Amino acid sequence: MSKPYKTVSISGCGWLGLPLAEHLHQVGYSVTGSKRSVASLNELELKHINGVVFDIFSEKHDPSSQPLFESDVFVANIPPGRRTIDGSVFVNAMKRMVDAAKSGGVKQFIFISTSSVYGSVTGLVTEKTVCEPNTESGKAHREIEDYVFAEFGDRGVVLRLSGLIGDERHPGKHLAGRENVSGGLDPVNLVHREDCIQAVSAIIALQIGGETFHLSATDHPTRSAFYRWAAAGLGLQEPQFIEDGGEGKVIVADHTLQTLGMTLKYPSPFDMPLPTLG
């Protein structure tokens, strides 16, 4: 193994990126993070994170953002699943960012992707399962994954995340009170933010490259069981499901967990704390 990485850049210090930056700082890395406006940089500085303004959709990078592309490690954390995503614009913007990181001498490029790249594939899904994306977001992320490996080779890493939970973000609120919801027997694929942070930290510490990982809780309850449980725990009206389906995908992350030496803090969606509703 080469010298330990000391500096990490995170593009997108929002719901996942900011606590990731905080954690990496706490364990000894010098962290640079980006926000889209000058007004929001103070939040980073208060947490001892070097803040720069950077917008992936800008055709030209401001020279002041250059430190973002000069760290040992670059974490590209652009949230997946945007309903209004323009695939070509998003892909081209991300490719420019990959190019800038490569030009800046980044040693390890980690792309935070999404399990939506698997599309409507059913059954057990491993890191080697062939992707069949069927949404604009899934197709865009798959193209970016390929580009990361094309440009960084064995210094590139893709981490596909399942449905994200943490703090105020919890899907139990979304289906509460609904009736005749189909797919009650379909499996749930969720992962807690703290486990995602643990995974990224391990990838950096182990200096892994040339790998595709994905992450999900190891327990996959049915949608009916989980969402009814969550609504009840939140004090909301339980949704009513049609008990059909059952042939959905199950994200199996055994290889990822073994390679990273990880034990999930939240191996089941039922372990993940429910938020307090205001």
N, C-alpha and C positions, 0 to 999 in steps of 0.2 A: 504494500500500500504506500502511496506517495505521502507527502507531508499533509497533515490534517488541514482541511479547509478552515479558513478563519473568517472569511467574509461572505455574507449572503445578501442577495437582493431579492425583494419580493415585489412583483408588479401587481398591484391591486391589494391595498391594505384595508379591506372591508371586513365583512362578517367572519370570514375564515382567515384572511391574510393578516389582519391586525393581531389577533391572539397568537397566530403562528410566529409573527415577528417578535412579540413579547416573549414567547417561550424560548426562541432561539437566542435572544439577547440574554435571557436569564441563565442559559447553559453555556454562555461564553462567546458567542459569535458577535462580530460587529455587523449590524444589520442596517441596510438601506431599504427604505420602502417608498412606494409611490402613491400619490393621491392625484386627483384630477384638477385640484384648485389650490392656490396658495393659502386660502382661508382655512383649509383643513389640515395643513401641515403641522400646526401647533399640537394637534392630538398625537402626532408621531413623536415630536420632540419631547413632550412630557413623559413619554415612555422610553426615552433614550434610544430612539430609532432615528437614523439619519433620513430626513424626509426630502423628496424631490417631487416636482410637479411633472407628471407624465400622462399623456392621453394616447392610447394606442391608435386612435382614429385620426390623429394628426399626421399629415403627410410628411412633415419634417419635424425631427426631434429638436426641442430646445436644447442648446448646449449645456444649460444648467442641469439637465437630466442625465448627462453622460456618466456620472458616478454609478448610476443604476446598472450600467452595462459593464462595469469593471470589477465586479466581485468574483470570488472563486465560484460561487454557486448562484444561479438565477432560477427563481421559482416563478413561473408564469401562471398566475392565479386569476384568470378571467372567468367569472361565474358562468356555468353552463345553463342551458335551458331557457334562454330568453325567448319568449313567445313571438317577439317581433323581430327576431334576428334576421339580418340580411346576410346570408351565407357568404357571398363573394366578398363583401366589404369587410366582414369579420375575419375571414381567412387571410385576405391580403394584409390587413392590419397586423395580425398575429405573425405573419411571415416576415414583415418588416422588423418586428420586435425580435424574432429569432435571429435575423441577419445582424441586427445591432449587437446582440449579446455575443454572437460569434466573433464579430469584428473587435469587440471589446476584450476578448481573451477569456471569456467565461470558461471554466473547466468542467462544470456539470450543469446541464440545463434540465430542469424538472418541469414538465408540463402537467398541470392539474386538469385532467380530462373528466369525462363522465361515462357512466355505464350505459347511457343512451346510445352509445356507438354500437351496442349489440342489437339494437332495434327490436324486432318482434321474435327473436330467437327464443325458444322455449327449452325447458328442462334445465339440467345442471350446466352452468356457464363457468368455465375456468378462464384463466388468463390467456389461454391458447385458442379459445373458441373464435371461429371466424365471425367477424363483425358484419352485420347487415343493417346499417343505420337506415331508418325510414322517416326521420324528421330532419328539418333544415339544420337544427342545432347538432344532431348526431352526425350528419354528413360533414358539417363544417369541422367538428372536432376530430373526426377520423382523418380528414385531409391534413389538419395541422399536426396530428400525431406522426403521420408519414413524413412530413416536412422536418420535424424535429430530428427524427432519426437520419434523414437524408443529410442534414447539415451537421449534426453533432455525433452521429454514429454511436460508438460505444461510450460516449460521454452524455448521451441523452437518456432521459427517463420519462416514461408516461405513467401517471397514476390516475386510474379511472375510479371515481367515487360514486357510490350509490346515493340514494336519497339522504340528504343531510339533515341532522337534528342537532340542536344545541341551544341552551338558554331559551330565548323567546321563540325560536324557530322550531315549530313542531307541527307535523301534518294532522294531528288529531283535531285541530280546530277547523280544518277545511271541509270535512264531510259531516260534521255534527248536524244532526237534525234532518239530514236528507233521507229520502225514501226511495225504495226500488233501485238501489245502487248495484250495478252489475259487477260480476267478478268477485263475489264474496269469498270464493275458495282459492283465489290467486295468491301466491306467496308475496310477502313483503320483503323488500331489500332496502334496508336503512343502515346508516352508519353515523356515529356520534362525532361531532367536531373534535373532541379531545383525542379520539383514536386516529383521526386524519392527521392531526398535528404530530402525534407520536410516530406515524408512518413516515411523514416527510422528514422529521428529525433523524430517524433511523437511516433513511436513504442517504442523507447528507453525511452522517457519521461514518457509514460503511463505504462511502465513496462509490456507490453502485452506478453502473452505466450500462446502456444497451439493453435495458429491461422494460417490459410492460407489466405493471402491477394493477390490481384492482382491490377495492376494499368494501366490505359489507360486514354487518353483524353476522355471526355464524348461525343464529337462530332466525328462522323465516316463518313467522306465524301467518295465518291467513289474514287477508284484508278485513274480513268480517270480525274475527277475534280481536285483532289489534285496534282497529278504529272504534269499535264499540267500547273496548277497555279504556282507550285514551279519552274518549268523550266523557265517559262516566267519571274518570279521574279528574277531568277538568271542570266537572260540574255542568256539563252541557248535555243536550239531548242526544241520545245514542242514534247513530244512523241505522237505517234498516237496509240490509243487503239481500240481494237475490243470491242464494247459495249455489252459484254456478261457476264455471271456469275451473281453475285448478291446474291448468297447463301452462302457467306463466314461467318466467325465468327465475332461477335461483342462483344468485351470485356466490360462487364458492371461492373463498379467498385463501385456501389452505397454503398454496404455494407462496403467496405474498407474505403471510404471517410467518411461515417457516423461514423464508429467506431473510426477512427483516428481524427475526428473533423477537417477534411481538406477541404479547398476550393482550387481547382486547380488554379495555376497561369496562366496556359495555357490550358483551357478547350477544345480548338479546335486546330487541326493541322494548321489551317490558322492563329492562333495567334502566333505560334512559329516562332521566328526570323529566317530569311534566312541568311546563312553565306555570307561573302564577299569572292568572288573567287579571288585568287591571279593570 
